[in-house]
Amino acid sequence: MEPFKFGCIVADEHYCERPSLEKEVRRYVAGGQNLVIQGERRRGKSSLVVKSVRGIRGMGLLYVDLLGITSAADFCRRVADGMSELDRSRSFLQKTAALLASLRPLVVIDRDTGLPAISIDSRSASDPSSILTVMNMIAAHARERRICVVFDEFQDILDIPDSKRVLSELRGKIQFMADTSFVFLGSVRNQMSEIFAHPKSPFFKSALEISIGEMSDESFVKFILARFTAAKRVADADFVRKLIADLDGVPGDIQELCDALWSVTEAGDCVNDANLDAAYRHIFAHEGSSYETYIRLLTRHQRKILGALAAVGGKHVSSNDFLDASGCHNASSVKKALLRLDALGHIYQLRGEWKFASPFFCEWLRRKMV
């Protein structure tokens, strides 16, 4: 079994405990408080919330991933998928189907799992008003059992046509579901702020905010060392601390690099700086073609700005060093390119510094520029 997992919700030995945050989430969810949990991707938000909610006795978890959502029908389908995961019993699914009768649901057998699931006819759920049917279904179940509803990547709901109406429909129902906790996870801060911090938004100040930052304390160091030990590798604590610092304490990125280090070594080997080059090349072998595609889709100016970020960092993008590295001495042009690269998902801004969404893309660019 692979010792490191990333890019998915993790549990058991693959999950690094975050006691204070878990306690905070459990306390608010158990008390019926709605939460907004923000943090860039790969920081472990989803795993943290799933672990926390499952630790509340008698609490059911309805998890709905909204990443890349495209329509109201898509929203309804994803909620139906989540209901199937919440409870697979025949009586529960039959009741769910009855509550969704206007959307012409079916109880089917999932081809991948062989388990019963709810299917919705997307044509019957095309109007934003269909969301009310789905929310009424959740409310009916919540009157019989405690449920926490987790909407992951909630900011993507802004990409639905007529998203303002969709948000109004959602908020209009949620505000009357006082006994059900809703947790909204988001990885694009400006879009989450548009939903929860803009005075004209239906969700303005409707949930308590918690931010998820980096993992850089000694408990994470011990966790990584334990995973290497389980994989019959020898690692030094100082080496692990350096990895964590170099990757800004982002759990997903750290575990991906550790997985690559495990892949390029053998049982009994010592994992250290001597293995890093091979580990990066291992990652590039899997992801390099995607990086090539990213570059080809950028303008020449955007490529130069991205290259300058990789070369000198993003703390001082108006400095002479950055402008010289980019070959552009027009500050407004640099800002425009940075905002476009942000919109494309290649970079993001945190505490005034521009950072790469993927540190491995950054390292790949550095090596290309040598």
DOTOR-354063 format. One record per residue: x, y negated, z negated of N, C-alpha, C in turn; residue in three letters. Coordinates in pm, whole numbers, plus 50000, padded with zeros to 5 digits. Example, Ala and Ser with C-alpha at 12.3 -4.5 7.8 and 13.67 -1.06 7.14 Angstrom:
REM residues 2
513195056949220512305045049220513205033049220ala/512855022549292513675010649286512904999749213ser/
***
This chain:
REM residues 370
500845012050000500005000050000500884987550000met/500494977750081501274965450088501154957749956glu/502274952749905502254946249772501674932149773pro/501684925649890501214911849896500034910849994phe/499004903349953497854901050039497614886050051lys/497234881850171496994867650196495984866450309phe/495384854650319494404852550426493054859050400gly/492814863350277491534869650242491294867650093cys/490094871050048489804870449905490464882349838ile/491264879749736492014890449671491494892749530val/491744904949480491294908549345492274918549286ala/491994922349163492774932549093494254928749089asp/495144938049123496574935449109497094925249209glu/496304922249312496744912449412496354898149374his/495654896649265495204883449221496054878749104tyr/496544866549113497314860649003496344852748914cys/496304856348789495374850048694495624834948683glu/494524827448672494594812948649493624809848534arg/493994813748414493074813948299492314800948273pro/493014789648274492334777048239491294773348345ser/491644774848473490694771748579489534781548580leu/489814794348560488754804348556487774801348443glu/488304797648327487454794448212486574782348241lys/487164772248308486404760148340485274763248437glu/485584771048542484554774548641483454782848577val/483834792748496482834801248431481914793048340arg/482514783748267481714775548172480664767348246arg/481074760848354480134752548428479074760848501tyr/479514771648565478564779948640477554786448545val/478034791548434477134797848336476124787748281ala/476524775048277475634764548227474734758448333gly/474804763648455473934758848562474424746248632gly/475684742448611476244730448673476714733448815gln/476334724848909476834726049046478254720349055asn/479104726849135480514722949144480934720549288leu/481844711049304482584709149429484024712649399val/484564722549468485954726549444486744724049572ile/487704714949561488484710849678489934715149666gln/490544716849779491944720449787492244725349927gly/493434722449977493764726550112493674741850125glu/493584746450248493464760850273494664768350218arg/494424780850181495444790150134495884787349991arg/495114779449917495454776649777494714785749679arg/493934795049730493304804949642491964800849585gly/491274791049647489984786449594488954797649591lys/488824804549704487784814749715488014826049616ser/489254830849608489574841749514489314837449370ser/489684825149338489474819849203487994819849167leu/487164814649256485734813449226485074827249219val/485394835949314484814849349312485174856549183val/486464855749145486894862149020486154856148899lys/486034843148896485414836348783483944839948770ser/483214839348881481764841948877481494856448841val/482304865448896482094879648864482414882848718arg/483054873448651483354875248510482234870648419gly/481144865648477479994861048398478964872348390ile/478704877048273477794888348256476384884948307arg/475854893848389474494892248439474344882648554gly/475454877148605475414867448714475654874148848met/474724872348942474904877349077475644866949161gly/476434871449256477214862349341476734863349485leu/476234852149537475874851049678476954842649745leu/477854849249818478974842349882478664840550030tyr/478754827950077478454824750217479614816850276val/480284822750374481414816150441480894808050559asp/481064794850555480554786050660481644781650758leu/482814787850753483894783950843483464785650989leu/483574774751065483254775251207481774776051238gly/480924772551144479474773351166479064764151280ile/478074768351359477714760751480476264756251486thr/475384761951404473964758751416473214762251289ser/471954757651283471094761251170470844776251170ala/470694782051288470474796551298471694804151244ala/472864798951273474104805051223474134804551071asp/473704793351014473634792050868472714802750810phe/471524804250868470564813950818471104828150828cys/471774831150939472334844450957473404847450853arg/474244837550824475324839650727474784841350585arg/473724834050552473114836050422472524850050414val/471884854650521471334868150524472434878550505ala/473584876250569474724885250550475144885750403asp/475154873950340475534873250200474544880350110gly/473254879450143472234886350064472444901450071met/472854906350188473104920650203474254925150114ser/475244916350095476384919550008476004918449860glu/475044909649831474624907549692473954920049633leu/473134926549715472414938349666472034946949786asp/472434959649786472164968649898470944977449874arg/470274975749762469154984449732468004982249831ser/467264992949859466164992149955465124981949911arg/464774981949782463734972949733464154958349749ser/465444955449719465934941749730465914937049876phe/466384945349966466434941650108465034940350166leu/464114948950123462744948050173462084935150124gln/462334931549999461784918949948462384907050022lys/463704907650046464374896850119463774895350258thr/463564906550326462974906150460461574900150456ala/460794903750354459434898350342459454883250321ala/460414878450241460524863950215460994856250338leu/461654863250429462154856950552461264860350672leu/460024864150646459144869350752459054860050872ala/459024846950849458874837550961460084837351053ser/461224842751005462444843151086462614856751155leu/461614864951147461604878251210462834886651173arg/463044888951045464204896651001463994911651020pro/465094918951021465064933451028466064939050927leu/465724950350867466694957650788467364967650882val/468664965950902469404973950998470554981150928val/471234989551002472444995950952473644988951013ile/474494983550928475704976650974476634986451045asp/477014983151168477844992151248479214994451187arg/479754984151120481104985251065481134993150934asp/480134990850848480154996950715479235009050702thr/478245010050792477265020750780476265018350668gly/476255006050613475375002650502474194994250551leu/473064994450478471924986250519472214971350505pro/471654963550595471884949050595470674942050655ala/470594928950632469524920750688470014914250817ile/469204915050921469504908451047468404898451078ser/468804886651132467824876251165467884873451315ile/466714871551374466624867651515466994852751524asp/468144849851584468634835951588467654826551657ser/466874831551750465924822951822464824817851730arg/464504825451627463444821451534463954812051425ser/465274810151420465854801751315466624789951374ala/466244785651492467014775351562466784761251508ser/465644758951446465324745651394465874744051253asp/466394732051218466914729951082465914733050971pro/464604732451001463604735450900463654750050855ser/464274758750939464394772950902465274774550778ser/466134764650753466984765050634466144765050507ile/465004758050511464114757950395463594771850364leu/463304779550469462834793250450463894801450376thr/465144799850419466244807150357466444802750213val/466384789750187466574784850052465424789049961met/464194789350015463064794149936463234808849900asn/463814816549992464084830649964465064832049848met/466154823849851467124824349740466444820549609ile/465624810149613464934805549491464024816449434ala/463354823949523462464834649476463264845549405ala/464414849249461465254859249395465804853749263his/466144840749263466754834749144465784833949027ala/464494834849054463524834848944463534848248870arg/464104858448932464134871748871465514875548818glu/466574869148870467924872148824468784859748842arg/469804858548761470704846948770471614848748892arg/471714838248972472524838649094473384826149101ile/474634827949139475504816749174475714817349326cys/475404806549394475564805749540476854798349570val/477754804849642479024798749681479024796149831val/479114783449869479244779650009480704776250035phe/481404784950106482824782850134482994774850264asp/484034766450267484304757450381483044749350414glu/482474743450309481194736550324481274724650419phe/482464718650433482574706950520482224710150666gln/482334722750705482054726350844480594724950880asp/479734722950780478324720750808478114707650884ile/479114698750876479034686150951479114688351101leu/479574700151144479684703151287478374708351346asp/477364710651262476064715151312475344703251376ile/474714705251492473894694451548472834690151447pro/472624677051438471664671451342472054675151198asp/473364674151169473864678251037473264669850924ser/472924657350951472324648950845470994654850799lys/470224659750895468954665850859469184678850783arg/470164686550828470484699150761470864696650616val/471724686650593472134683350457470954678550374leu/470064670850435468884666050363467974677650323ser/467794687150415466964698950385467574706850269glu/468894708750274469574716250169469464709350034leu/469794696650032469764689149907468364688449849arg/467384686649938466004685649892465544697949817gly/466064709549857465694721949789466584724549667lys/467884722249681468824725349573468514717449447ile/468084704949462467854696749343466734702049253gln/465884710849309464814716749229465144730849182phe/466374735549211466784749049169467734747749051met/467204742448941468034739048825468664751148758ala/468064762948775468604774848708469614782448795asp/469884777348914470834783649005472044774649023thr/473234780149004474454772349023474904773249167ser/475284761849222475834761349357477274756549349phe/478164763649417479574759849421479934757249567val/480404745249595480754741249731482274740549743phe/482854749349822484294749549842484634742149971leu/485704734149967486094726750087487584724850096gly/488104725150220489534723750240489904711350321ser/488914703550364489184691250438488634679750354val/489534673250281489104663850178488284652150231arg/488664646450344487914634850392486484638650431asn/486294650750484484954655050519484134658550395gln/484784664750297484074667650171483684654550101met/484554644650110484234631550052483064625050124ser/482994627050255481874621650332480544627550282glu/480584640250241479364646850194479034643350049ile/480044643349962479794642249819480124628649757phe/480844620049831481244607349771480694595149845ala/480054597249960479504585850034478104582649981his/477874570149945476584566449883475354569849968pro/475514570650100474374573350186474164588250214lys/475024596550158474894610950179473854616850083ser/473044626450129472074632950039472734639749919pro/474004643749934474714650849828475564641549741phe/475384628449753476184618749679476134621649529phe/477314624349472477474626849328476504637549276lys/476304647849356475364658449318476034670349251ser/477364670149241478084681449182479374676449118ala/479814683549016481054680248946482244684949029leu/483254676549042484404679949127485554685949047glu/486134696649102487354702749050488324704149166ile/489574699849147490584701149251491514712849219ser/491844720449322492764731749308494094727749370ile/495134727549289496454723549338497374735349360gly/498654732549352499654742949375499774752249255glu/500394763849280500704773249172502224773549159met/502714767649054504164766749039504634769948897ser/503724774848813504134777648675504774791548665asp/505264794748548505994807148528505104819548543glu/503804818148522502914829748538502904834448684ser/503014824948777503044828648919504394834948954phe/505464829848894506784835848913506754850448868val/506214852848749506134866548697505264875448785lys/504194869748840503304877348928504054881849053phe/504784872649117505534876049238506614886449207ile/507314884749096508344894449057507724908249035leu/506544908648973505874921348948505464928149078ala/505044920349176504644926249303505874931849376arg/507004924749369508244930149429508654943049358phe/508534943049226508874955149151507994966849192thr/506704964149209505774974649252506134980049389ala/506774971549470507194975549605508614981149607ala/509174983449487510524989049474511584979949537lys/511384966949516512394957149557512884950049433arg/514104944649439514684937349327514744922649365val/514154914049284514154899649312514554892049188ala/515244880949207515704872449098514694861349074asp/514444858048948513454847848914513784834348976ala/515064830548977515454817749036515174817349186asp/515374828649252515074829449395513574827549419phe/512754833749336511304832349350510874818049322val/511454811849219511134797849190511464788849309arg/512574791649375512954783749492511954785749606lys/511514798049628510504800649731509244792749704leu/508804793149578507584786249541507714771249563ile/508854765549524509084751249542509164747549690ala/509854755749769510014752749912508684753049986asp/507744761149937506444762550002505354755049926leu/505764745249845504834736149777503824743249687asp/504164755049639503274762049547501964766649608gly/501914768249741500694772749809500664788049807val/499734794149731499764808649711499744816749840pro/498884812849937498784820450061500074820550139gly/500744808850148502004807950220503104815850149asp/503134814750019504164821849940504014836949956ile/502774841649947502574856049961502864860750103gln/502614852450202502934856350340504444857850357glu/505214848550303506664849650314507184861550233leu/506614863750116507024875350035506694888450108cys/505564888650175505194900550254506214902950365asp/506654892050428507674893350534509004898150475ala/509354893150357510584897750290510494912550257leu/509334916950213509124931150186509264939450315trp/508734933950425508744941250553510144943150610ser/511044933550584512374934250646513414940350553val/512964945450437513884951950343513424966350317thr/514264973750250513954987650216513864989450065glu/513265000450023513175003449880514565003249817ala/514674996349705515954995149636516744982949674gly/516364976149782517104964249827516884952549732asp/517844943649730517724931049657517204920449753cys/516114914149718515514903749802516124890349763val/516774883749860517424871049830517544862449956asn/518334851749946518484842450059518964849250186asp/519724859950171520274866750289519174872950375ala/517984874950316516884881150390515934871050453asn/516114858150420515124848250463515054846650614leu/516194846550681516174844650826515384855950893asp/515634868150852514924879550909513424878750877ala/513084873750757511674872550718510954862350805ala/511614850950830511004840850916510844846151058tyr/511844853251107511734858851242510604869051251arg/510384876151141509264885751135507934878351149his/507804867151080506574859051089506414853351229ile/507524848151286507454842251420507064852651525phe/507464865151504507124875751600505604877651605ala/504944875251493503484876851488502754864051525his/503324852451493502594839851507503174830451612glu/504354833851665505034824851759504204821451882gly/503444831051934502644828252053501574817852024ser/501034818051901500054807851862500714794151856ser/501944793651804502654780951798502914775451939tyr/503264784152030503474780052169502194773852225glu/501064780052194499774774852243499484761152183thr/499744759652052499534746651988500294735652062tyr/501554738452090502424728552152501944724952292ile/501544735052368501114732552506499864723752512arg/499054724052408497804716352408497994702052360leu/499204698352320499484684852272500044676052383leu/499864662952367500504653652459501994652752426thr/502754647252517504194645752495504454637252370arg/503674626652352503834617852235503514625352106his/502444633152105502074640751986503144651151951gln/503734657252054504814666952029506004660151963arg/506314648052006507434640751946507174637251800lys/505944633051771505584629651633505654642151546ile/505164653251597505204665851523506654670151499leu/507484668351600508894671751586509584663151482gly/509224650251478509804641251378509384645251237ala/508134649551221507664654351091508464666351045leu/508734675451138509504687351105510944683751070ala/511474673651136512894670251118513154662050993ala/512334651850967512634642650857511564642250749val/510464649650766509414649750666508404638650686gly/507324638950606506234629550627506004619650516gly/507024616950434506844607350324506874592950374lys/507734590350471507924576450515507814575750666his/506584576650718506394577450863506564563950933val/506754553350854507014540250916508484536250901ser/509304545250845510724542250827511474542950960ser/512634536850963513454537151084513874551451118asn/514164559551014514564573451038513474581051111asp/512234579151066511134586351131510904581151272phe/510904568051285510664562151418511764566151516leu/513004566451468514094570751555513934585351595asp/513544593851499513384608151528512254610651627ala/511224602251621510074604051710510284597351845ser/511244588051851511454580751975510374570552001gly/509574567451898508474557851912508644547051806cys/508634534551846508824523551751507574514951740his/506444520951775505154514251763504384521051650asn/504294514351535503694520351416502244524551438ala/501484516351511500074519851534499944532251621ser/500884533851714500874545651800501204558251720ser/502134556851625502484568151538501274571951453val/500604562051394499434564751310498334571651389lys/498114567151512497084573151596497384587951623lys/498664590751652499064604651679498904613251554ala/499274607751437499144615251312497684618651283leu/496804609051305495384611451280494834621951375leu/495314621851500494864631851596495374645751558arg/496614646551515497184659451472496474664551347leu/496054655251262495254658851144493914664651188asp/493254658051283491954662651332492064676451397ala/493204679351456493414692351520493764703251419leu/494014699151295494294708851190495754712751175gly/496654705951245498074709351236498734703551112his/498254692051066498844685250952497724679950862ile/498084675750743497134669250653497924659750564tyr/497214650550501497864640850414497504643650270gln/498514644350185498314646950043499184637549962leu/498534629749877499234619949793500184611249875arg/499714606649989500474597450072501524603550161gly/501644616850158502654623650240501974632550343glu/502484631950467501974640750572502684654150564trp/501884664950563502454678350552501904687350663lys/502664697650696502204707550793501184716850726phe/500114719950798499154729750747499834743350732ala/500774746250822501554758650813503034755450801ser/503674758850690505114756350678505924764850775pro/505324775650822506034784450917506054778251057phe/505004771151092504984763451217506054752651210phe/506164746251093507184735951073508594741751092cys/508844753251030510164759651042510424764051185glu/509414768951252509554772851393509954760951479trp/509314749351453509654737251528511094732951501leu/511514733451374512894729651339513874737951420arg/513624750851426514544759751497514514757151648arg/513364753251700513274750151842514054737651878lys/514194728651778514854715851805516374716551792met/516874727551736518314728951717518994731251852val/
***
